Amino acid sequence: MSLQEQFTQAQADSKNLPERPDNMTLLKIYALYKQASGGDATGERPGFTDMVGRAKFDAWDALKGTSQDEAMQQYVDLIEELKA
């Protein structure tokens, strides 16, 4: 199975985890997904009134320079770990 196929499967699996991950793990899942599918963070950092948007942007921005393939692999590994 290719990395892209594993990534697609992990996206589906992420919706059926045995328990909801904590907020920090959810941010990591979001950031790895965004990095894997779109590369480095783009756009404006949300303002201080948008706490959730700001946290998501910062988590994604922290992965700057990570290749899309590496982010895909980390995403797949994290979802596999959460399924166990």
Legacy VTK file of the C-alpha trace (Angstrom):
# vtk DataFile Version 3.0
C-alpha trace
ASCII
DATASET POLYDATA
POINTS 84 float
0.000 0.000 0.000
1.415 3.401 -0.963
1.953 6.168 1.563
-0.899 8.136 -0.043
-3.237 5.135 0.367
-2.146 4.701 3.994
-2.771 8.422 4.568
-6.257 8.188 3.047
-7.028 5.129 5.198
-5.734 6.900 8.322
-8.066 9.843 7.586
-11.023 7.441 7.544
-9.758 5.659 10.664
-9.387 8.977 12.505
-13.174 9.365 12.448
-13.681 5.999 14.184
-11.147 6.027 17.015
-12.104 4.059 20.145
-11.970 7.259 22.221
-11.735 10.977 21.465
-8.124 12.194 21.685
-7.259 15.051 24.038
-7.031 18.571 22.633
-3.238 18.531 22.226
-3.447 15.291 20.235
-6.292 16.698 18.132
-4.116 19.726 17.339
-1.270 17.428 16.318
-3.604 15.414 14.062
-4.884 18.637 12.488
-1.390 20.079 11.980
0.014 16.880 10.465
-2.983 16.644 8.134
-2.571 20.251 6.976
1.194 19.864 6.502
0.756 16.572 4.618
-1.957 17.888 2.333
-0.844 21.485 1.855
2.760 21.989 2.920
3.943 24.831 5.150
1.399 27.076 6.866
0.083 29.924 4.750
-2.135 32.915 5.342
-2.500 35.232 8.274
-2.272 34.042 11.861
-5.765 34.444 13.368
-6.218 37.268 15.872
-6.252 36.800 19.641
-10.064 36.638 19.704
-9.980 33.388 17.686
-8.267 31.142 20.230
-9.060 27.864 18.447
-8.013 29.151 15.040
-4.834 30.574 16.512
-3.938 27.286 18.241
-4.551 25.356 15.019
-2.448 27.779 12.976
0.403 27.689 15.522
0.393 23.872 15.589
0.550 23.774 11.782
3.189 26.517 11.622
5.366 24.566 14.088
5.772 21.882 11.396
7.267 24.356 8.891
9.958 22.636 6.826
8.572 19.134 7.392
8.150 17.398 4.031
4.642 16.410 3.008
5.682 12.732 2.887
7.167 12.925 6.393
4.011 14.606 7.711
1.900 11.897 6.027
3.971 9.171 7.681
3.723 10.842 11.100
-0.045 11.218 10.637
-0.422 7.526 9.715
1.750 6.485 12.700
-0.200 8.683 15.128
-3.597 7.368 13.992
-2.321 3.766 14.201
-1.118 4.460 17.747
-4.506 5.948 18.724
-6.371 2.936 17.256
-4.452 0.515 19.476
LINES 1 85
84 0 1 2 3 4 5 6 7 8 9 10 11 12 13 14 15 16 17 18 19 20 21 22 23 24 25 26 27 28 29 30 31 32 33 34 35 36 37 38 39 40 41 42 43 44 45 46 47 48 49 50 51 52 53 54 55 56 57 58 59 60 61 62 63 64 65 66 67 68 69 70 71 72 73 74 75 76 77 78 79 80 81 82 83
